[in-house]
Amino acid sequence: MQPIGGAAACPTNKEPDFRGAPPLLPSPRPLGSATCTFWVLSLLLWLSCSFTPDMPFVELDTNLPAGRVPAGLEKRLCAATAAILSKPEDRVNVTVRPGLAMAMNGTTEPCAQLLISSIAVVGTAEDNRGHSARFFEFLTKELNLGQDRIIIRFFPLEPWQIGKKGTVMTFL
């Protein structure tokens, strides 16, 4: 940013586009101006959301006996969750609980319930629709269950709801 009258200025696009349109950003203004403040706050918000050290939690409950749950499923579910939610695999927490007493849609036929909790990635219907499709694809193949025997529940989390290292994620 170039100083203007001793104050830092907002970045600007000095070159018009090929049609001679005006610059994308307004002309330089002092950092305290409303336009520049908006851009700076937007950038800070984006950075805080993009780099939050969050920890997705995935819990798979099923009435399938342990012997019918594929070996190593927890590791593959961890990798799939990282890919689906665009999170580092070393931040994903997975629990697989087989052999539970469960009923779904009025029957105790083999079924599974997936609970997904995370910061900033499971909060909208549009996001969850995409996540759901990918998790269903993974689970139907791994567990050999039809889509009508699987249910997924999404829980958005806030950083203050997760404790780690004697504090909460807000302060890490």
Beta strands, then each sheet from edge to edge (+ up, - down):
strand 1: 3-4
strand 2: 7-8
strand 3: 57-62
strand 4: 93-97
strand 5: 112-119
strand 6: 150-157
strand 7: 163-164
strand 8: 167-168
sheet 1: 1+ 2-
sheet 2: 4+ 3+ 5- 6-
sheet 3: 7+ 8-
end
